[in-house]
Each structure stands twice: as structure tokens, then as C-alpha cells.
Amino acid sequence: MGIWEILGIEPTDNPAQIKKAYAKKLKVHNPEVDPEGFQRLREAYDLALKYTRNTKRNRMFEETPLPERRQTRQLDEGENHESEEESVPLQPPRQRYELANTDSEEEAIHLQPPRRLYELLHSEPVEEEQPNYDPPQRLTLFDRFLEETTQEVVSQEEIPIPKRYDFTESYDHSERSMNPDDMVERFFRRTQELYDNYHERIQLENWRELLNDEAMWNVGCHQLIDTQFLHFLEEHYHLPHEVWKLLDSHFQWREKSEKLASQLSGRFVAYLNGQLNQTFTLRYHSFENREDLDIEAFLEWRSDALFALMENDWETAQSYLAKAHTLYALDPDLIRLQGEYFLRTGNKNRAFHTFDQLLRLDPDNIDAYLYRARLFLEKGDAADAIKDCEEILTRMPELWDARSLLGKGYLQLGEWEKAQEVFQEMLSHNPSDIDANICLTQIQSPFNKMTEPTANKQAKAARRKNLRALGLPGKLSRFKQFFAIYTRRNIWTIIFLLLLHYAMFAVVSMKLEMTSEQMLDSLINQFKPVQVKTMDELKQTTLGYQVEFTLTKASYINMLRVYDKEKHPEPKAEFIPAAKAEERDLLNSDTGYVNVGYLDQKAIIVITDYDHAKEIHDKHSITMRGTLKAIPDGEMLPVIVNALDKRKHPHNAVLVTDTYINAKPDLEEKGWTGSWLMGILAIISMLYYIRIIREIPKTRKALTFH
């Protein structure tokens, strides 16, 4: 098999085409899997490149005018050899030397290659005519004629005779290379030197040259380098994305990701996958002209910020972002990381301004447009979001995230047809796109309602008419059937529930010492309080009822109703001054504030919460609700009267002393939860309610057989 068949291309003198074919075949002949095939490929590649160099030299020699060549020849050999110079075509160095030193033309003929021998025997000599050179022959591994131009020499010892190479013979490459360990050591020394020079490190061609090192073509060395290279990069990973892609094309890391996960740190494996899959990349070329910048420190802090964001460590990310910002604040990738930090920590305003700043610095940054479009949509600025999406799609028409945001922008503006067109295009590309399906569902509902013709309503009416004509029941008839079947199936459960409710009502009535009529009125009163404007209306109101009233000339008298639970385990109200209550640490949510105000020229005591007491103190009037109650026997009235005397309040003739309004429920009211019998009845009622609810689907099913 010839070298061109091995490379898979036609014969060519273009080195770029040869290198491209070699790189393509290198993926097939992996040195670890197919070392022999790799060795053949490498040797074919070397021979092809040497062939191109020799072809160029031959072309330069052929372009040299014949008289000049003849004149040179005559100076060395004399006039006697002029005719021989014209008759002898261009030969490889060995052939040319032998032809020049033969005694006869017959010997010269015997020294020719087969093709040239045939031409000499069957052609007539032509005087003074420039020889017609044959084109380069197809170079094979078993017929290697490496034509190289040489200067004319006098003696045979000065002429190197090319050695014919045959792949059928064993070829010991170790003779022309150093020890594999030394080669690997030299390779990593070159790698370290390249990495240490930042401006050389970011040039892709320098890494191509490194990967063309002799150690990379030695199978044993290649395996050692493959094992150690990733460990080197684990500590030296500040490289452009293009370099990572080039390294992966040689070492095939993407295909060995599971194996690498057990050999390297999880953080570096995630970073490596991000670089190879291009889920996130950091740029480096923006620092080329920053000689005053501590580049390594900046890159380290920027990468640490990226790692912290990947791990959702917001505090660490903020620290490294701030450090990197102090060194160089205009790096687009650093600004993008800052925007992502603000976005993920919920500071959307800062995130919006950060991405806006990034677009002013780098107008072609697609990520910044995408983030800003999302934030525009969240703010309700759909028109601006659509502009950003259109800007993205002019640069990257196949970016489906931008199309999704574009459709959502149209959806937010109510442009249903445009939104529908965008999402249908997304589904044609990816039918399983969940986001597009959900958005299309949102479109269909309002779109169908707006476009629904009136004929649908007429069709429904016609359907109902046809059902009646067929004798099928309508909705009302079916409901009556359902109610009849349900009642018949659950009659005893319903009766028992009614009895339970009556028992519960009786328990409450006895506890509150109220008749059934009073209980009913009390329930109604909870939702519709009695409007009281005069003292006569207040006196006619039943105790315990809710009243709505307006107080004038009202004031908070610095007296509190408190409950000392340590002193009185059972709820018992005490009326004491505010200072004393604060001293005893009795101020809490159960505290009532005592106020006195006028209702129809009469002063009445009102107990409120803090908010109402403050309103009374500030405005001296209030409209509110409360429960009319009788003043209990005990210390309440004397203490309040004493407080009014200290405030020199003219209460003697106007204070109502038999009733007061309680707008802050006391613990006696809040603490009553009914008797134990009431609790048992409530639990039983709940169980029966569950039972009758479970009967509803059974009844509907039974209705289908009627």
C-alpha cells in the first residue's frame, strides 16, 4: 500500500492538505489501540512531507535555464562532455554520478532505471533540444525515489548515495531517538516553558508545534504523556478553549470522561467537561497588551470565582470576584461572572446593569444579550426583550434559547400569531421541546376564545334540542335523579348527622345559657352587628351582642387589663396602671387598653387593643366594633373610677356604670372551647361527613345505569 493510500488522498505537493489528511486518519489509528497502524501512518506522513520538499527543489532546478547548467558542466568536465550533458536527462544523485563517470554510452544505458532504459533504447537523439522531464512518479513505500538536487562534485566519496528504504525490512526507531523517559522529560520541560510564557501560551500554533514533538510519535512515550499531561493541566489550566480542543483531538479525553473522573479532582473534571463541551469558556487574548497586570493572579481569582459559582458558594464567589475586579475591572468574562452572581443571588437590578455594562464593553457578547432579554421579560419590557432576541438571531440564527425568549416576548405583548409561529418553528426542530409545548398551550386558550365563532353556541343549542327529542334527560333532570339516588342511599347517615348537629347546638346553648332563638340571633349578629348611635339604642341591645359605634372626646386613661398566669392559673383579669404592668412584665398580646369616650353625651368604658388605643390617643375619636357586656362585680369599676379621679375627669354624672364595650376579647371568652362532649360530637360528625362525601362518585356511577 502506497503512502497516498495510507493517508487517503491523491498525490499532492501541498503540505497543508497532507497534514489535514494525517489529522483525520489519526482518529482512526489511535496509538494506544492500533500502534502498528499508527506507525505506518506516521511514516507515510513523514515521507509525504519529504516528497513535497523534494518536488519543490526539483521544480526550482528544472526552472534553471539549460545553457547555464551546460556552462557549469563544461567548466568542470571540459568540452568533451557537452554532447553527453545534452543527452542525459536529470537523474537522482547516484545515477547522475555514475552516468558522468562511465566510459561508454552502453555502460550508461545499463545504469538507468527501467523506464529511462526503455526511453534511451527506443528514442532518436535530438541535438540542442531541451529534455522533456517526466512528471513525478507515484511514490510508494516499496519504490521510494527521493529526488534531491545536489551540487556537482568531483569525487565519488563526496556524494551521499540515497539509501533505498523498504518497509518489508524491520526498522528500529530506537536507534534515532533517545531513551523514552528522557524524551518524556524533555516534552514536559518544553510544556512548562510554553505555559510559563503567557503570550506564547495563548497561541494555538505553539501547542501544535509541541504536539509534533518526537515523543508524541513514540508509542511508549505517548502513553506516558497521556497519563501525566492531565495531571499537569490540573495545576496549569488557564488555557484558551481552542487549545483544549486541540489537546482533546490528540488525547481523546472526551471519550475517557468516566475513567478520568476517578483519577482527577471533581472540580477539574467539571472544568474540563465545560471547556470541551463549550458550556462555559473564559477568554485570554484581551490581556495581550497588559504588561502591568499580574495576569496569573487575575486568572487564578477569576477561575476560583467560576468554581465557586459552579458550587453555589456565593460568599466565596463574591470574595474572588472582588479580588479580580481590583486587578482588572474591564475583562468581559469577569463582568459576565459578576452578572451571573447578582442574578443567582436574587439581585436582579444589579444583574441587569452589569449585563448592560458588558454590552457597552463587548457589543457582540451573545450571553449578555440573552441574560438581558430574560431580565427585560421579567420586568415586563417585552418590546426591549424582543429587540435583544432579534439582535442575537442575526448573529446566531440557530440559538433556540433566543427563539424561546422571542416567542415569550410576543406572548407577553399579546401578539398570539407571531408567538405561535415561533413556537411551532421550535417544535419542528425539536418536537419534544417542553417549553415550546407549554407556551403553545397558553396561546391556544385566549386565541381560541377570541376566534371562536358564534356558530359554536348555536351548535350547543341544537345538541340540547336533539337530546330532548331523543328523550334523553337534560342537566336539571339528571341532577334530580342524582339527588334522589344519593338521598336514598344515604338517608340514615343524613338523619344521624342532623341529630348530631342538634346535640351540638344544645350543648352550646346550655353553656351560653341562651335559647335557640337567641343562639340564632347571636349567629346573625356576628356578621351583622347592631348599629348604636344613642344611649337608648345601647340600652335596648342584648348583652353579648356585637355593636358598631362612634366615640367622641375619647382618651386612653393609662390603665390596662392584664392576666398574670403565674399568679392565677385560671384566667383572671386585673386592672392596673401601665407602669405597674410594665414593671411586672405583664405586657403581651392579651393585654387590653382601657379608654373612656362619649356616646350621646354619656361616657362609656371601652377596652381595646394597642392599635385602637393609639388611634384614640392621637385622634380622640374612633368608629369601631365591640361586644356589649355588663361590668362585673369586683375591682374593675373602682379602679377605673380612681384613675379617672386622678385625671380629674368629670365622670360622676355622665359615666355609664353598668355596662362597657369590650373590643379586645378577654381570656375568659377565648379560653372556652366547649365541653368534652362537644369534642366527641364534633369528631363523630367529621367521620360521617367523610362517609357521605365518598358516596358522591359511587352515586354518579350508579346514575349511569338508570
N, C-alpha and C positions, 0 to 999 in steps of 0.2 A: 504494500500500500504506500503511495506517494505522500509527500508532506502535505500537498494541497488537499488530498482526500481526507487525511487526518484532521486538517483544520476545517474542512467542509466548505472551501471556497475555490474559485477558479484561480489559476496562476496570476499573480499581480505583483507589481513593484511598489505598491502603496503601503507603507508601514502601518498607517492608521487602520486600514482595513484588516491587516494581519492581526494587529493587537485586539481589534474588536472580535474577530473570529476566535482568537485564543481565549478571551474572557468568556465568551459564550460556551465554548467547549469545556472550560474549566469547571463549570457547574455540573457537567456530565461525569468528568473524570476527577472525582474528589480524591486527593492524595491519601486520605485515610481509608476510603472504601476501595479504590482501584489504583494502587500505587504504580502498577505496570503501565496501565493506560495513561496515567498522569506523566510518567517518564517519557513515553513515546510522544505525547502531546507537547511536552516541554522541548524535546529535541527537535521536533518538527517546527516548532515556533522559532527556535534559535536559527535553524537552517534557513527558514523563510526570510528572516530578517537579514541574514548574511547574504542571501541571494539578492535582496533588494539593493544592498550596498554595492555588491559586485556589478549588478546591472547598471547602476548609475556610473560607476567607474568606467565600464566598457563603453557606455554611451559617450562619456567625455573623450575617451580615446578615439572612438570612431569619428567624432566631430572634428578631430585634429586633421588639417589638410595633409593629403598624401605626399606632396613634394617635400613638406617639412620633415615628415617621417623618413622619406628616402634620403634626404640630405644628411640627417643624423646617422643613418645607417652607413652611408658612404664614408663618412669621416672615420668610423670605427673599423670598417672591414675593407675599404678600398673600392676602386671602381669595378673590380672583378665580380662583385656580388650584386650589382644593380639589377641584372635580369632576375636573379633569384628573389630579390625583395619584392619585385612586382608580381611574381608568380606564386608566392607563398602567402596564403591568407592568414589572418590573425588567429593565433593559436594560444592555448594555455601556456604558462611559462615553461613547463618542462618540454612540451612539444616544440615550441619556438626555439629553445636552446638546441635540441637535438637536430632539428632541421638545419639550423645555421652552421652546425659543425659536422655535417655528413659530407662524404667525398663525392657522392654521386646523387643524381636525381632518383635513381632506383632505390637507394637506401632511404632517401627522404620519403618516398612513397610508402615504404613499409612501416614508417613510424607514424603514419597518420591514423586517426580514429577511423572506424569503419565507414562512416558517412563521408568523411573527407577523402578516404581512399577511393571510394567509388567515383567521386567527382573528378579526382585527378586522372583516373584511368579512362574516363569517357568524355572528357571535355577537351576542346581545342584551345591552345594558348592564344590569348589576345594581348597584343602589345599595347602598352601605355593606357590600359583601361582600368579604372578603379575597381577593386574587387567587390563583389556583391556578397556581403556578410549574411550568414544565416541568422534568423531570429533566435532568441534564447530558447533552448530546448526545455521540455518539461522536466523539472528537477525531481528525481525520486530518491528514496532512501537507498536504493541499490545502484543508482547511477548518478553519483554526485560529482558533477564537474563544476567546481567553483572557479569561475574565471576571474582572475585578479590581474590588473595591469601592473607591470613591473618595468623597471628601467633596464636597458640593455647592459649586460655585463660581459666581461672578457673571459673569465674562467668559470668552470662548472661548479667549483666549490662555493662561489659567491651566490649561486642561485638556489633558493629553497624549493625543493620539489614537493608539491602538494601531496599529502597522503590520502589515498582513496579510502573513504570510510564505508564500512559495510555493517548494517545493523544485525546481520546474521552472526557477527562475532560479538562476544561478550565485551562490554565497555565498562571499565572500572572508573566510576566518577570520583571515588575517594582519592585517586591519585592527584586530581587537580583541585582538591578542596582541603580545608583544614579540618581539625577534629570537630565533630558536631557540637560538643559542649562549648568549644571556643567560638564557633560560628553563632550559636545562640547568644552567648555573652556579648559578642560584637553587635549582634542585631539589637539587643536591648540597650546597649550603650548608645547606639545611633538613635533609638527611640527616645531615650531620656534626653539626649542633646536636642532633638527636634522639639520635644514637648517644652523644654525649658526656654526656648525662644518663642515668645508669644506670636510675633508677626510671621514667623515661619510655620508655626503650628497650625494656623488657620488657613494655610494654603493647601488645597486638595492635592496638587501635583507633588508636593513634598512627601505626602503619605503614599502616593502611587509609587514614587521612587523607592521609598523604604520597603514597600511590599514586593518590590522587584529584587530585593537583596538575595544573594546566593543561598542564604539559609532557608528562604521560603520555598526554594525548589528542591531542597533535600527532604526526603520523606521523613526521616527521623527527626530532623530539626523542626520541620513544620509541626509535627505532633507536640514537641516540647514547647514551641512558641504558642500554639493554640491553647495549651494548658495554662501557661503563665501570663499570656497577654491580658486576659480579662482581670486577673489579679492586679496587674499593673494599672489598668484603666480604672479599677475600683478606687484608686487613690489619685488618679490623674484623669478626670472625666470631663474637664472643661474643653470640649471639642465641638465644632460645628456639626450640624445634622448631616451634611454631605460626607464628612469624614466617617461618621458612624455607619452610614450606608455603604461606603467603600469597604470598611473593615468587615462588615457583615457579609458582603459579597465574597470575601476570601475565606472567612471562618464559619459561615453558616450558623450564626448564633441563634437566629430566629427559630431554626428547626430544632435546636437543642435547649429550648427555654426550660423545660421540665428538669433536665439534668442540671442546668446552671442554678436553678432555684435552691438546690441542696448544697451547692458549693460556694455561693456568694451571699452577701447580706440581702435581706428582703428589700431594703431601701434602694440599693444599687440595681437589683433586678427590675424593680418598678421603673427606675430611671432609664435603664437600658431599653425596656419594652416601650416606654414613652418615646424615646429617640427613634427606635427602629420603626414603630408604627405611626410616628409623627402625631401622636396625641398631644404632646407638648414639646416645643423646641425653644431653645434660647439662642439668641444671635450673639456673634462675637466681632464681626467686622467693623462695628461702629467705634471700636476703640483704637483703630489703626493709628490715628494721629494724636493720641492722648499719651504723650511721653511722661507727663507729670502725674499720671494716675497710677496708684498701686493696683494694677489690674488683677493680680492673683487674689488679693484680699477682697476686692469688689466681687469677683466671680464666686469666691467661696461663700460670701454672705448672701449673694443673690441665689445661689443654689440651695443654701441652707433654708432660706425663706421659702423656696419652692417645695423642698422636702416637708417643711412644717405645714404648709398649706395642704399637701397631699395627705398628711396625717391628722388634719383638723386641729392642729396645735396652734390656736390663734395667738396666744401670748408670745410664744417663741417666734412665730412668723412676724409679728409686729416688731419685735426686737431686731431681727435680722434685716427687715425692710428698712428700718430707721438707720441702721448702720450703713447699709449700702447706699441709702439716699444721701448721707453726709459725704460720701466719696464722689458720687457721680449721680446727679439728680435727673439727667436728661436721657437716660437709657430707656428706649421704648419698652423693652421687656420688663424692666423693673417697674415702670409705671403700670404696665398691664397687671403684674402681680399685685401691686397696691390696689388697683381697681377690684381684682378678684377678692382680695382680703376684705375690703369695705363691703362688697356685695354679700359675701358669705357670713359676715358678722352682723348683717342687717342694717348697715349704714348706707342706704341706697342713694341719698343725696350726695354724699362724698364719692360714692362709686360713680355716679353719673358725671360729676365734674372731673373725676380722674380720667374716665374714658374720653370725655370731651377734650381734655388737655392732650391726651395721647393722639387723637386725630389731628389736632393742630400741629403736633410734632411729627407725626408719621401719617400723612393723609391716605396712604394705601393699606393701612392696617385693618385687615378683614375682621379680626377678633374684636377690635374696638367698635367697629360699626355694628357687629352682631350684638354685643353687650348693650350698646347704647339704644339699639332698636328695642330690645327687651324692656329696658327701663322706660323708654317712651311709652310703650304699650301699658305698662303698669301704672304710669301717671295719667293715662287716658289721652295722650297725644298721638293718636293713631296716624294722623297725616305725616308727622315727622318720622314716625317709625317706618311708614311705607317708603319715604324718601331714602332712608338709610338702607332698607332692604333692596330697593332698586339700584342703589349705588353698589351694593355687594354683588348683585346678579349681573351687572355689566362687566364685572371682573371675573366672577366665578359663577357661570350660569347653572352649574350642577350642584351648587351648595343648597341642599334641601332644607337645612335648618332656616336659611334665609327665606326660602319659599313658604315655609310654615308660618314664619312671623309675618310675611306679606299677606297671607290669607287671613290671619287673625286680625291684622290691621283693617282689611276690608270688612271683616266681620264686625269689628268694633264701630266702623262708620256706617254699618247698615247696608253696605253695597253687596247684597247677597249673591248676585250673579257673578261678580268678579271673584268673590271668595270661593264660590262653588267651582269655578273654573280652575283656580289654583289648586284646590284640594283634590279635584279629580285628576289633574295632571300628576300630582304626587302619588295618587293611588295607581295610576297607570305605570309608574316607575316601580312602586313597591306596594302591591295590593295588601300587605299585612301591616301597613303603617297605622298604628292605633290612633295616634294623634289626629291624623287626617280623617279617619273614620268618625271620631268623636265630634270633630268640628263640622263635618258634613251633616251629622245628626242634629246639631244645633242650628244649622242653616235650614234644614227641611221644615222644622216646626213653624217658625214665623213666615217662611217663604210660602208654605202651603196654605197657611191661614189667609195671607194676602191675596193669593191667586185662586183660592177656592171659589168655583162658580156657584151661583145660586141654584143651579140645576141639582146640586147635591141635596139641598134641603127639599126640593120637590121630589127627588127620588126617595128620600126617607118617608115623606108623607104618603107616597104611592105604596111603599112597602107596608106601612101600617094598615092602609086600606085593604091590601091584598090579604094580610093576616086575618083581619076581621071577616073578610069574605070566605076564607077557608075555615072559619070557626075556631081559630087559634086565639087564646087569651092575650089581652094586652098587658101592659105593665101593672095597671091597677088591679086587674083580675088576678094576676099572678101573685101580687103582694097579699091580697086577701086570702088566697089559697095557702100561701106560706104562713100567714099569721094563724090560720085555723089549724093547720097541721102542727105548727110549733106549740100552740097553746094546748092542743090535745095531748101531745107527747110529754109536756112538762107541767101539766095542771097542778099536780101535787107539790112540785118544787116551788111553783109560784105562790101557792097558798101558804106554804111553810115560810117563805121569805116575807110575805105580808105580815104573818103573825110575829116573826122575829122583829120586824120594824116597829110594830105596835108595842112590843115588850120594851124595846129600847126607848121609844118615846115616853112610855110610862115611867121608866127608871129616871130619865132626865127630868120629867115633870115633878116627880116626888122630891128629887134632890133640890130643885129650884123652888119648890113649893108654889107651883104655878099650874093653872088649869090648862086644858087642851087649847081653849081659845086664846088664853094668854101666851101659851107657847107659840101658837101660830102667829099671833100679832108680834111677838118678840122676834121671830124669824124674819118677818116682813120688815120690821123696824131696823134690822141690821143693814138692810140695803136701802132703806128709805127713812132716814132719821126725821124726827119731829122738828119743824121749824118753830123756834121760840124767839119772839120779839119783845114780849112784855112779861111782867111777873105773874099776871093772871094765867097766861098760857103755860108758864113754867109750873105753876101750882096744879094745873089740870093734867099735867103729864104724869104718867105712871112711873113710879120709881123703877130704875133699872133700864129705862128706855134710852135710846140714843137721841140726843138733841143737837141741833145746829143753832148757834147763837153768835152774837157780836158783843164784845166787851168794849166799853169806853172808859177813859180815865183809869186804865188798868196799870198795876205796878207789881213788880216782884218784891216780896217783903222779906227776903233774905232768910227764909225758913224752908227746911227740907223735910221730906218724908223718907226715912231710911229704914233698912232692915238689918239688924245685927244678928247674923246667922249663928255666930258663936254664943251669943248671949241667949238667943231664943231660937232653938232648933226649928220649932214650928213658926211659920211666917207671922210676924207681929210688927205692925208699923209703929215707928217712933217719929215724933215731930221735934226737931232740934234745930238750932241755928246752923248756918252753913259753916261757920268757923269751927264749931264743935264737931260737926260731921267730918270735916277735913282732918281735924286732929285725931279723930278715932279711925280714920282711914275707911270711911263707910261710903265714899262716893263711887258709884258704879252705874251700870246700865239700868238698874232697877230703881234708882233714885228719882223721887218726884219733887218738883219745884212748886212751892205754894205761892199763888198770886191772888190778888183781890182786884175786882173790876166792877163797873156799874152796868146793870141791866135794868132799863126803865126806872131810873132814879134809885135803884136799890143795889147795895153792894153784895156781891156773892163770892164765895171762895171757889177758886178753880185750881186744880192740881194738874200740872203739865209736865212734859219732858223738857230737856235743856233748850232745844231749838225754839219751841214756842215761848218759853220763859224769856229767852233772849229777844225775841221779836216784841214781846210785851214790854220789856225794859227799854228797847230802842224806840218803839212807835207809840206805846201807851194805848194801843187798841189792837184788836185781833178778831177775826172771824174763824171759828173752828167748831169741831165736833167733840162731844164727850158724853159720858153716861151720868144721868141724874141719880144721885144716891143720897141717902139720909145720913146726917152727921152722927157717927156712933158715939155712944156714951164713953167717957174716958177723957184722956188728956188732949185730944185733938183741938177742941174748941177753946179751952182755957189757954193753951199755948199760943194759938194763933191770935186770940184777943190780946194777950200780953205783948205779943210782937207788934200789934197794931198800936197799942198804947205807947210803946216806946217810939214809934214813928209818928206819934201824935195824929193818928188817923181818926177822923170824925165818924166812927163806926157805930156808936151807941144807938143811934136812932135809925140807921139805914142798913145795918148788916143783917143778912138772912142767916138765922142761927139753926135752922132745922134741916136744911139741905145744902149740898155742894155739888159741883160738877167735877167728875174725875175723867180727865183726858189722858191720863197715864195709868194703864191697868196696873193694879197692885198685885202682889204675890198671891193674895187670897183668891183673886179671880184667875190668875194664870196657873196657880198650882192645882186647881181642881180638875181632875181628869176623869171623873166618874168613879163608880164603884167597880169592884172586881167583877160583878155580874154584867156590867156594861161591856167590859172587855171580852168576856166569854161570848156574849151575844154578837159582838162585832166579828169575832173570829169565825163563828158558825155562819154568819151571813156571807162572809167573804168566800167560804168554801162552796156555798150554794150558788153564788154568783158565777164562780168558775165553772160549775157544772152546767148552768143554763147557757153560758157563752159557748161552751164546747158543743152544745146541741145545735147551734146555728148551721154549721156546714152539713151536719147529718140531715137536718130538715131540708136544706136545699137539694141534697142528693135524693132524698125521698120524693121531693116535688117533681123530679124528672120522670117518675113512673106514673104520675097522675095525668 
